[in-house]
Amino acid sequence: MNFARQMLAVAVALPGAWQGVGAQEAANAPVMAEVVVRASRIEADELAGNRLDAASVAPYRAATSDTARLLDALPGVSTYGAGGVSSLPVIRGLADDRIRIRVDGMDLISSCANHMNPPLSYIDPTNVASLRLFAGVTPVSAGGDSIAGTIDVSAPPPQFARAGEGSLLQTQAAAFYRSNGSGRGANVTANLANEQLSVSYSGSTAQAHNASAGGGFKLAGPSDGTTEWLAADEIGSSSYSSENQSLAFAVRTVEHLLELRFGYQHIPYQAFPNQRMDMTLNDGQQVNLRYLGEYAWGSLEARVYHDQTRHKMNFLDDKLQTIGMMKNLAGMPMETRGTTTGAVLQAEIVSSGRDLFRVGAELLKYHLDDWWDPISPVVAMPMAGMKGSTFWNINDGQRNRFDVYGEWEAQWDSQWLSQVGIRSSTVSMDTGNVQGYNTPYYGSPTNPASIPGAFNAQDHQKTDHNFDLAALLRFTASAEAGFEAGLARKTRSPNLYERYAWSTNNPMAMNMVNWFGDGNGYVGDIDLQPEVAYTVSATGNWHDAGSEQWQLSITPYYTYVQDYIDARRCAGGSGMSPCQGSNLTRTTGFVYLQFANQSARLYGADVSGNLPLLHGGALGRVDLTALLSYVRGRNTETDDNLYHIMPLNAKLALVQRSAGWTNTLEGVFVDAKTDVSQVRNELTTAGYALLNLRSNYQWKQLRLDLGVENVFDRFYESPLGGAYLGQRPMVYGTAVPGTGRSIYVGLNLSF
C-alpha cells in the first residue's frame, strides 16, 4: 500500500491581468470574482501519513466487514479482537474509550457492558470515504475526553453537478464473498444532484458463519449442554449479520452548505468468541445536521446530532444450554438503551497571513439504561441469583460533557510553524438507585448493609473539571526533510460502568461487565478520578522531492498517565462473593477485579516507509512499503505489565502496478507476547508470520478485487484476541486463535 504524503494546503489567490488589449476590450471583458481556497495549514497526520482516503480503503473492502480493521494499515494502531464487525481500536497501547472516535462528526458511545457496539461498528467499510488518525499529541480542536488520540471516519461528502452540467446521477453496486466462514455481502449507493441540491443513499449488508482457525486448537465435539457440534478448528461464536443504511440531503450556495443525514443500523445477531454473552440485537438510528459557511474572516461549522441505540445480549446457539441440569431455554436476557445528543460550534478565523485561530464549543449528553430481566430455570436446579425481579446494572445513567477550546496556529516563515491550544471540559455524571434480582440473594436495595443498598446510600453525582493542553512545532528543513515535536496534557473521565457497576456478590453479574475479552469479572468504583496523560513525541520525515515518492517516517513517543484506570483484585463482599477466597492470590484461571486509579508509563516508536524499486518496463511500477510498531506499557504503581499491549510487529509489502492492475504481496510479522498482565492472568501468545496476497483490477467503471489472507493457513493465536469463550465449557487457558486461510473476491460496478 502506498502511503502518499499529504501536502501542506495554503490559501491561494491568483489575480489575472490581460496584456496588450485596448481599454474598450478591457471594459467589456467579464469580471472574475476572487476565488479563495481555504484549508487547515497544519494537520497532525501529515508527517506520519496517518490518513486513509477512498483509494487507500478500497483494496480492503472485500476483505473485511469490520471498519476498525481498516486502521491496521496505519503505524501504531492495532485492534482488540471482538465480534465480526465490532473490533476495538488501540492507539499505541491505549484503547477503546481512551480514544475519541467520531463517525461523520458524531461522538458515539458504546451502549453495552461488553462494548459490543463500539462507534466504528456503526459505519460499514464500504461506506468509508476517508479515515484520519490523530495519535498522541492531538490538537485540542480535534481532542477532548481522550488520552490516546482521535479517529475521524467519514462517509462520502455530498456530490453536486458541475456548473452548466444540469443534473448528476451516480450509482454503484458491489458484492463480495469470503471462503472462511462463508462471508458474503453486498452494498449499493446512489446519488442524484443538480448544482444546488444533492440526495444520496447507501445501503450494505454482510453476514458470515463461524470462522475457522489455521488448525485445530481444541477437541472436536459438541458445545456442552447444546446441540451444536464444533470442529477442532472452528472458532465458536464468531458468526454475525449486519445491515446499514444511510440517506443524505444537501443544499449549497456559493459559500454555504447545509447537510442532513439519517442513519439506520440493524444487527440481528453477532457472536463474540471472547465474551460470555452474544449480541442478539442492535438497532441504531442517527440524525445528523451540519452547516458549513465561508466568510471573509474564515469559516464557521455547526452540527447537531442525535443517536438512539437499542441493544440486547443473550446466548446464541454455541453457548445456549438446552440439555442437562442447567438447561434454560430463555437464556439470560440483558438489555440496554442508550441515547446520545450532541452539538458542535466551531470557527476558524484567519487573523493575518501568519495567524490562524480556531475556537469552538461542544455539548454531549448521554443517557444509559442497562437492565436484565429475571429468568426461570426449566429444570429443578434453581438459579436463585437470577430469579425474581429485574436486575438494574445501570439505572438512569447520565454522562454529560461541555467543552470549550481555543487554538492558535502561526506560520512564522516558510520553514517554521507552531500550534498551541487549550481545552476546558466539564464532565458531569449521575445514576439512579439499583437492585438485584431478588432480596434473599442480594439484600434489600433500601438496606445500607446490603450490596445494592450500600451503593444506593452513596451520593452518585460526580463532576470533573478537566483541561487539555497541546503544543506542536514543525520545521521544514528542506524539500526532502521535515521534523515535528509535540507536548500534550490530555484527560479522560471514567465511563459509566467504570464508576457505577456495583454488584460484587454474584460472579455472573461481575462477568457481564467486561469489554476486555479476558473472561474476568469487573466492578466499578464511584470515586474514580479522571485519567491525566502527559505525552511527548517527535517525528522525522525524509522523502523524495521529486515524483518517485520514497519516504521514511520515524516517531518515538513517551506517555505517563496519572490516575490510570487499571484493575486490582477485589476483596471482601458478603455471602458467596467471588471477591472472597483465593481471588487475591490466584495466578491462573479467571479472577474478579475492581477498577482502580493507579499510574502507568508507555513508550515506543512507529516507523513507516515507501521505497520505489522499479518505474516503467514490463512490470510497471514496483514499490516496497513497510510499517513497524513497538510499544511497552507498565503499571508504575504495581510494576505489572499493562493489559493487551501489542508486541513488536511489522508489515512488509511489495506493490506492483501496471495497466489497471495493482498486486500486493504482504508479509505480517508479530513477536511473541510474553509481557502480560499478572493481575488479569493474561495469556501469553507465540510469535508468527503470515503471508497475504491482494490484487485488484480497474477497468472503466468496473473494479475487481481478489485476495488470499493467511496463504499458508498458518495457525496462530491473536495477541489481542483475548480468552476463548466461544463455547461451553468456558474454561481458562485458551487464547482466541486468528483466522485461517481465506480466499475472497469482490466486484464493484459504478455507472
NULUM-364090 format. One line per field, with one value per residue (C-alpha): residue in one letter; x, y, z. Coordinates in steps of 0.02 Angstrom, whole numbers. Layout:
BEGIN
rest	A, ...;
u	X, ...;
v	Y, ...;
w	Z, ...;
//
This chain:
BEGIN
rest	M, N, F, A, R, Q, M, L, A, V, A, V, A, L, P, G, A, W, Q, G, V, G, A, Q, E, A, A, N, A, P, V, M, A, E, V, V, V, R, A, S, R, I, E, A, D, E, L, A, G, N, R, L, D, A, A, S, V, A, P, Y, R, A, A, T, S, D, T, A, R, L, L, D, A, L, P, G, V, S, T, Y, G, A, G, G, V, S, S, L, P, V, I, R, G, L, A, D, D, R, I, R, I, R, V, D, G, M, D, L, I, S, S, C, A, N, H, M, N, P, P, L, S, Y, I, D, P, T, N, V, A, S, L, R, L, F, A, G, V, T, P, V, S, A, G, G, D, S, I, A, G, T, I, D, V, S, A, P, P, P, Q, F, A, R, A, G, E, G, S, L, L, Q, T, Q, A, A, A, F, Y, R, S, N, G, S, G, R, G, A, N, V, T, A, N, L, A, N, E, Q, L, S, V, S, Y, S, G, S, T, A, Q, A, H, N, A, S, A, G, G, G, F, K, L, A, G, P, S, D, G, T, T, E, W, L, A, A, D, E, I, G, S, S, S, Y, S, S, E, N, Q, S, L, A, F, A, V, R, T, V, E, H, L, L, E, L, R, F, G, Y, Q, H, I, P, Y, Q, A, F, P, N, Q, R, M, D, M, T, L, N, D, G, Q, Q, V, N, L, R, Y, L, G, E, Y, A, W, G, S, L, E, A, R, V, Y, H, D, Q, T, R, H, K, M, N, F, L, D, D, K, L, Q, T, I, G, M, M, K, N, L, A, G, M, P, M, E, T, R, G, T, T, T, G, A, V, L, Q, A, E, I, V, S, S, G, R, D, L, F, R, V, G, A, E, L, L, K, Y, H, L, D, D, W, W, D, P, I, S, P, V, V, A, M, P, M, A, G, M, K, G, S, T, F, W, N, I, N, D, G, Q, R, N, R, F, D, V, Y, G, E, W, E, A, Q, W, D, S, Q, W, L, S, Q, V, G, I, R, S, S, T, V, S, M, D, T, G, N, V, Q, G, Y, N, T, P, Y, Y, G, S, P, T, N, P, A, S, I, P, G, A, F, N, A, Q, D, H, Q, K, T, D, H, N, F, D, L, A, A, L, L, R, F, T, A, S, A, E, A, G, F, E, A, G, L, A, R, K, T, R, S, P, N, L, Y, E, R, Y, A, W, S, T, N, N, P, M, A, M, N, M, V, N, W, F, G, D, G, N, G, Y, V, G, D, I, D, L, Q, P, E, V, A, Y, T, V, S, A, T, G, N, W, H, D, A, G, S, E, Q, W, Q, L, S, I, T, P, Y, Y, T, Y, V, Q, D, Y, I, D, A, R, R, C, A, G, G, S, G, M, S, P, C, Q, G, S, N, L, T, R, T, T, G, F, V, Y, L, Q, F, A, N, Q, S, A, R, L, Y, G, A, D, V, S, G, N, L, P, L, L, H, G, G, A, L, G, R, V, D, L, T, A, L, L, S, Y, V, R, G, R, N, T, E, T, D, D, N, L, Y, H, I, M, P, L, N, A, K, L, A, L, V, Q, R, S, A, G, W, T, N, T, L, E, G, V, F, V, D, A, K, T, D, V, S, Q, V, R, N, E, L, T, T, A, G, Y, A, L, L, N, L, R, S, N, Y, Q, W, K, Q, L, R, L, D, L, G, V, E, N, V, F, D, R, F, Y, E, S, P, L, G, G, A, Y, L, G, Q, R, P, M, V, Y, G, T, A, V, P, G, T, G, R, S, I, Y, V, G, L, N, L, S, F;
u	0, 68, 62, 73, 123, -12, 43, 29, -129, -118, -238, -215, -272, -208, -259, -252, -204, -229, -85, -94, -283, -370, -464, -634, -599, -547, -707, -814, -718, -806, -750, -697, -731, -585, -576, -503, -465, -452, -387, -302, -119, -67, -126, -66, -60, 39, 214, 169, 50, -94, -235, -329, -430, -558, -424, -323, -476, -542, -424, -486, -673, -692, -579, -667, -836, -755, -716, -595, -481, -452, -341, -219, -146, -79, 75, 44, -134, -200, -370, -442, -524, -713, -862, -852, -899, -853, -666, -600, -456, -294, -176, -1, -65, -217, -386, -573, -643, -469, -487, -606, -699, -805, -914, -968, -930, -1034, -961, -1040, -1030, -1039, -1206, -1157, -1066, -959, -939, -1013, -1074, -920, -931, -842, -968, -1100, -1021, -984, -813, -899, -965, -799, -729, -593, -513, -398, -295, -226, -109, -31, -8, -179, -228, -359, -477, -482, -465, -572, -610, -475, -291, -239, -292, -436, -506, -614, -711, -820, -941, -927, -963, -1113, -1085, -1157, -1169, -1037, -1085, -1182, -1193, -1377, -1404, -1292, -1338, -1213, -1245, -1134, -1165, -1043, -1039, -908, -878, -750, -715, -677, -843, -935, -938, -1041, -1121, -1173, -1190, -1269, -1254, -1348, -1331, -1446, -1398, -1400, -1288, -1375, -1462, -1395, -1485, -1389, -1425, -1311, -1354, -1250, -1271, -1143, -1151, -1042, -1043, -913, -735, -601, -425, -270, -276, -360, -345, -470, -558, -697, -866, -1025, -1026, -1075, -1261, -1303, -1341, -1203, -1057, -896, -747, -574, -525, -694, -691, -854, -964, -887, -1039, -1128, -1256, -1261, -1361, -1328, -1423, -1397, -1498, -1423, -1486, -1376, -1404, -1269, -1241, -1076, -1018, -1136, -1175, -1317, -1316, -1441, -1403, -1510, -1427, -1502, -1416, -1492, -1384, -1497, -1352, -1166, -1075, -919, -784, -703, -862, -981, -1128, -1176, -1268, -1446, -1500, -1427, -1537, -1469, -1540, -1446, -1496, -1351, -1373, -1221, -1193, -1031, -1007, -863, -846, -722, -644, -637, -759, -897, -960, -1109, -1176, -1317, -1348, -1446, -1412, -1527, -1471, -1571, -1456, -1488, -1374, -1405, -1328, -1327, -1326, -1143, -1171, -1357, -1381, -1533, -1475, -1433, -1459, -1427, -1534, -1626, -1725, -1737, -1550, -1502, -1581, -1488, -1542, -1478, -1547, -1429, -1462, -1332, -1369, -1229, -1198, -1039, -999, -825, -746, -583, -526, -390, -316, -171, -58, 33, -101, -248, -363, -485, -617, -759, -886, -957, -1102, -1128, -1273, -1276, -1407, -1398, -1512, -1444, -1563, -1578, -1745, -1758, -1754, -1849, -1750, -1836, -1767, -1766, -1593, -1634, -1528, -1576, -1463, -1559, -1740, -1864, -1862, -1769, -1583, -1530, -1348, -1355, -1517, -1544, -1358, -1307, -1140, -1142, -994, -971, -809, -736, -568, -453, -307, -177, -79, 61, 160, 315, 404, 423, 507, 433, 254, 182, 17, -38, -209, -307, -472, -582, -701, -835, -899, -1049, -1108, -1252, -1357, -1512, -1535, -1509, -1572, -1528, -1637, -1709, -1698, -1647, -1490, -1440, -1521, -1645, -1598, -1655, -1543, -1372, -1298, -1337, -1233, -1361, -1414, -1237, -1222, -1390, -1342, -1195, -1201, -1194, -1170, -992, -922, -747, -667, -534, -418, -307, -152, -63, 86, 157, 311, 355, 515, 529, 715, 713, 610, 669, 654, 533, 526, 390, 388, 243, 191, 18, -83, -242, -383, -521, -658, -717, -861, -1025, -976, -806, -891, -1061, -1054, -1095, -1130, -995, -1094, -1138, -1000, -1116, -1154, -969, -928, -1055, -954, -806, -754, -579, -614, -512, -653, -635, -768, -765, -846, -836, -777, -886, -736, -626, -530, -506, -352, -221, -93, 68, 139, 293, 329, 437, 430, 564, 510, 627, 556, 589, 567, 527, 395, 466, 390, 514, 477, 534, 446, 501, 401, 464, 347, 328, 169, 145, -33, -80, -233, -230, -387, -318, -384, -346, -412, -571, -582, -717, -900, -1038, -1116, -1041, -950, -822, -706, -678, -565, -417, -462, -319, -182, -239, -110, -214, -397, -524, -525, -632, -570, -614, -569, -438, -337, -152, -14, 58, 201, 200, 337, 381, 405, 314, 403, 332, 416, 398, 537, 511, 603, 553, 471, 422, 460, 363, 321, 261, 293, 352, 362, 418, 314, 347, 264, 341, 269, 332, 252, 294, 169, 195, 92, 217, 123, 111, 257, 140, 126, -21, -156, -171, -12, 28, 203, 330, 252, 291, 219, 320, 236, 284, 158, 158, 52, 31, -109, -253, -186, -123, -46, 16, 122, 117, 207, 144, 268, 220, 334, 288, 181, 266, 243, 69, -42, -23, -172, -284, -196, -175, -123, 42, 46, 181, 256, 203, 221, 83, 78, -64, -98, -208, -247, -368, -407, -490, -567, -677, -824, -780, -668, -620, -537, -457, -356, -295, -265, -153, -99, -16, -163, -46, -113, -80, -154, -210, -109, -260, -394, -422, -479, -576, -755, -839, -920, -957, -873, -796, -629, -469, -312, -351, -321, -435, -347, -325, -421, -352, -338, -475, -497, -603, -672, -762, -844, -889, -983, -1013, -1110;
v	0, 169, 296, 457, 613, 739, 906, 1066, 1161, 1350, 1491, 1538, 1694, 1717, 1880, 1881, 2028, 2043, 2117, 2202, 2238, 2404, 2496, 2460, 2273, 2276, 2365, 2235, 2086, 1981, 2012, 1855, 1850, 1813, 1629, 1586, 1407, 1385, 1233, 1193, 1237, 1104, 926, 815, 670, 747, 689, 514, 483, 439, 465, 342, 408, 314, 243, 178, 97, 17, -136, -191, -176, -350, -424, -361, -302, -227, -41, -41, -162, -32, 52, -95, -7, 133, 126, 120, 55, -119, -191, -291, -447, -448, -483, -490, -305, -236, -237, -106, 6, 28, 176, 150, 36, 142, 78, 96, 241, 316, 359, 491, 417, 524, 449, 585, 711, 622, 565, 394, 290, 102, 65, -106, -175, -276, -134, -243, -90, 24, 183, 113, -30, 98, 127, -11, -13, 4, 174, 244, 382, 444, 395, 509, 467, 590, 492, 550, 740, 783, 965, 1021, 1062, 875, 805, 803, 673, 557, 522, 410, 513, 538, 436, 527, 420, 498, 438, 513, 701, 764, 771, 909, 935, 1046, 1218, 1201, 1012, 1011, 855, 719, 536, 416, 236, 98, -84, -209, -384, -495, -673, -741, -926, -930, -929, -911, -723, -631, -462, -325, -138, -7, 183, 311, 499, 619, 802, 967, 1116, 1162, 1005, 830, 673, 513, 339, 199, 26, -127, -300, -427, -595, -745, -913, -960, -934, -1069, -1059, -1120, -1283, -1372, -1288, -1394, -1561, -1579, -1608, -1527, -1370, -1436, -1431, -1379, -1469, -1375, -1477, -1380, -1442, -1438, -1284, -1195, -1031, -1042, -888, -792, -779, -615, -524, -335, -209, -21, 113, 299, 436, 610, 777, 928, 1102, 1229, 1405, 1483, 1500, 1392, 1207, 1127, 937, 819, 634, 492, 328, 161, 2, -169, -311, -461, -559, -552, -685, -649, -783, -689, -644, -747, -667, -631, -490, -539, -368, -196, -63, 112, 270, 432, 605, 721, 902, 1004, 1182, 1245, 1426, 1525, 1707, 1846, 1816, 1625, 1481, 1427, 1250, 1198, 1023, 946, 759, 626, 440, 310, 131, -21, -165, -343, -484, -668, -835, -886, -1070, -1107, -1053, -1079, -1230, -1334, -1502, -1559, -1500, -1316, -1301, -1137, -1108, -922, -897, -740, -587, -423, -260, -82, 79, 222, 395, 525, 706, 819, 995, 1071, 1251, 1293, 1435, 1455, 1636, 1697, 1843, 1878, 1794, 1720, 1687, 1568, 1544, 1403, 1419, 1303, 1235, 1059, 986, 798, 724, 535, 429, 242, 110, -67, -197, -386, -473, -621, -799, -957, -1120, -1262, -1399, -1420, -1348, -1169, -1021, -918, -773, -737, -761, -633, -452, -351, -328, -148, -138, 48, 139, 311, 334, 506, 568, 745, 844, 1028, 1087, 1250, 1268, 1391, 1358, 1472, 1421, 1528, 1510, 1607, 1587, 1458, 1337, 1360, 1328, 1317, 1271, 1289, 1259, 1239, 1149, 1157, 1011, 986, 807, 778, 601, 530, 373, 313, 177, -6, -176, -359, -497, -534, -484, -653, -663, -480, -398, -256, -108, 6, -77, 9, -154, -245, -235, -134, -37, 19, 82, 170, 256, 346, 512, 461, 633, 669, 820, 827, 989, 939, 1034, 988, 1074, 1038, 1118, 1070, 1138, 1097, 1132, 1105, 1087, 1064, 992, 819, 829, 889, 873, 893, 889, 900, 904, 871, 854, 754, 699, 569, 546, 369, 294, 246, 65, 107, 214, 135, -54, -112, -299, -396, -543, -631, -698, -688, -504, -461, -565, -464, -304, -338, -254, -326, -502, -581, -682, -594, -504, -318, -197, -8, 123, 276, 378, 354, 507, 559, 495, 627, 586, 682, 642, 696, 639, 686, 642, 644, 627, 608, 599, 622, 799, 729, 610, 443, 462, 371, 410, 365, 422, 385, 435, 395, 440, 432, 443, 449, 426, 489, 403, 273, 166, -9, -153, -234, -396, -360, -421, -445, -441, -539, -711, -808, -657, -704, -575, -693, -845, -863, -719, -613, -742, -846, -849, -949, -952, -813, -683, -540, -362, -185, -33, 71, 229, 188, 256, 197, 227, 189, 218, 157, 205, 194, 180, 188, 194, 177, 137, 133, -16, -8, 126, 77, -76, -239, -242, -62, 15, -87, -15, -85, -23, -53, -24, -60, -27, -56, -7, -52, -22, -38, -1, 102, 79, -111, -145, -253, -254, -161, -269, -304, -221, -270, -346, -288, -305, -261, -269, -277, -271, -272, -172, -187, -77, -97, -69, -59, -197, -173, -328, -340, -471, -435, -513, -488, -520, -520, -557, -671, -591, -628, -463, -496, -425, -531, -454, -513, -681, -630, -769, -768, -798, -859, -757, -788, -734, -729, -704, -611, -585, -447, -399, -278, -227, -64, -54, 97, 79, -98, -146, -325, -371, -540, -595, -732, -695, -811, -900, -1047, -1072, -1037, -1068, -926, -850, -670, -565, -452, -582, -617, -778, -906, -913, -963, -1122, -1218, -1258, -1085, -1132, -1034, -1064, -1048, -889, -841, -900, -796, -835, -966, -953, -852, -825, -676, -594, -429, -347, -162, -81, 107, 199;
w	0, -49, 93, -7, 86, 123, 53, 152, 100, 81, 40, -141, -233, -410, -492, -681, -791, -977, -1077, -1249, -1258, -1280, -1146, -1228, -1235, -1053, -1004, -1094, -1027, -895, -717, -623, -438, -324, -281, -111, -64, 124, 215, 377, 363, 486, 501, 643, 522, 379, 426, 483, 339, 456, 334, 225, 79, -25, -141, 8, 87, -73, -75, 97, 74, 4, 138, 296, 360, 515, 492, 639, 545, 410, 540, 531, 379, 491, 604, 791, 776, 815, 860, 1005, 940, 963, 851, 662, 641, 813, 844, 964, 905, 1003, 978, 1050, 1188, 1237, 1182, 1169, 1273, 1287, 1103, 1039, 891, 776, 640, 519, 655, 787, 954, 977, 1136, 1167, 1250, 1316, 1468, 1345, 1219, 1082, 987, 976, 871, 718, 706, 650, 479, 354, 269, 100, 155, 218, 108, 225, 388, 486, 638, 766, 879, 1041, 1035, 964, 930, 1057, 913, 873, 1050, 1206, 1340, 1274, 1308, 1161, 1011, 892, 748, 620, 497, 363, 231, 56, 53, -47, -234, -344, -530, -608, -671, -832, -816, -771, -668, -599, -574, -498, -443, -380, -335, -260, -188, -105, -47, 78, 91, 278, 367, 201, 223, 95, 71, -46, -49, -160, -170, -273, -292, -383, -388, -479, -444, -280, -216, -183, -125, -89, -21, 35, 99, 143, 213, 273, 360, 397, 486, 616, 556, 554, 625, 533, 630, 774, 942, 1041, 1030, 903, 980, 1044, 1147, 1319, 1352, 1174, 1011, 918, 851, 826, 726, 804, 703, 715, 811, 908, 922, 777, 662, 626, 520, 494, 395, 375, 280, 258, 173, 149, 84, 49, -18, -59, -117, -165, 16, 119, 137, 235, 253, 337, 360, 426, 476, 523, 582, 613, 680, 712, 788, 816, 915, 1018, 1042, 1188, 1284, 1389, 1302, 1121, 1037, 992, 928, 896, 818, 799, 722, 693, 636, 592, 536, 482, 422, 345, 292, 219, 268, 236, 407, 394, 412, 530, 560, 665, 696, 797, 804, 896, 911, 987, 1016, 1073, 1117, 1177, 1236, 1266, 1218, 1037, 986, 1027, 1208, 1243, 1355, 1305, 1375, 1552, 1729, 1694, 1539, 1521, 1363, 1399, 1418, 1513, 1429, 1453, 1376, 1358, 1289, 1253, 1183, 1132, 1088, 1033, 970, 899, 854, 789, 693, 601, 597, 479, 576, 458, 334, 483, 615, 614, 764, 799, 934, 975, 1097, 1112, 1209, 1228, 1328, 1353, 1440, 1475, 1550, 1572, 1643, 1649, 1656, 1777, 1713, 1761, 1753, 1663, 1774, 1962, 1992, 2045, 1989, 2139, 2097, 1935, 1988, 2047, 1988, 1858, 1890, 1864, 1814, 1766, 1804, 1728, 1698, 1636, 1571, 1504, 1439, 1394, 1315, 1252, 1167, 1083, 967, 887, 735, 666, 504, 557, 391, 254, 374, 547, 600, 776, 854, 1036, 1113, 1273, 1303, 1457, 1488, 1619, 1637, 1749, 1790, 1890, 1905, 1995, 2125, 2081, 2135, 2117, 2050, 2221, 2404, 2479, 2372, 2353, 2503, 2505, 2395, 2537, 2668, 2676, 2742, 2578, 2418, 2317, 2472, 2507, 2329, 2338, 2501, 2415, 2325, 2142, 2067, 2009, 1916, 1841, 1785, 1659, 1546, 1399, 1331, 1168, 1081, 912, 822, 643, 550, 362, 341, 152, 11, 68, 258, 392, 580, 710, 900, 1020, 1202, 1270, 1429, 1397, 1513, 1512, 1641, 1684, 1588, 1672, 1701, 1775, 1906, 1933, 1903, 2080, 2104, 2199, 2267, 2104, 1988, 1838, 1866, 1877, 1722, 1622, 1647, 1533, 1370, 1380, 1318, 1460, 1539, 1707, 1808, 1849, 1970, 1970, 2093, 2115, 2175, 2022, 1965, 1783, 1692, 1651, 1517, 1482, 1310, 1216, 1039, 891, 707, 575, 394, 246, 71, -112, -178, -349, -414, -359, -184, -73, 108, 283, 442, 621, 775, 951, 1096, 1284, 1389, 1576, 1640, 1812, 1889, 1751, 1769, 1786, 1893, 2060, 2133, 2229, 2408, 2539, 2493, 2576, 2562, 2415, 2344, 2209, 2290, 2436, 2449, 2333, 2219, 2285, 2254, 2104, 1964, 1839, 1798, 1788, 1927, 1992, 1984, 2033, 1929, 2018, 1991, 1978, 1865, 1700, 1580, 1394, 1267, 1094, 913, 746, 580, 404, 236, 49, -74, -264, -338, -521, -626, -803, -906, -917, -732, -724, -554, -404, -227, -61, 86, 270, 439, 608, 781, 957, 1122, 1301, 1441, 1629, 1783, 1882, 2045, 2043, 1923, 1820, 1631, 1557, 1482, 1295, 1235, 1057, 1041, 914, 742, 562, 387, 227, 58, -124, -226, -416, -529, -716, -843, -719, -606, -429, -349, -170, -85, 102, 249, 428, 569, 754, 900, 1045, 1180, 1346, 1440, 1506, 1643, 1800, 1891, 1749, 1721, 1540, 1420, 1326, 1138, 1020, 878, 699, 519, 388, 201, 116, -69, -140, -318, -398, -575, -626, -799, -834, -712, -657, -511, -470, -303, -271, -122, -7, 176, 275, 117, 205, 326, 472, 648, 768, 924, 913, 1037, 1066, 1039, 1223, 1306, 1206, 1273, 1111, 1175, 1333, 1447, 1461, 1535, 1562, 1462, 1276, 1177, 1034, 876, 721, 562, 444, 256, 174, -13, -58, -213, -233, -383, -393, -536, -547, -679;
//
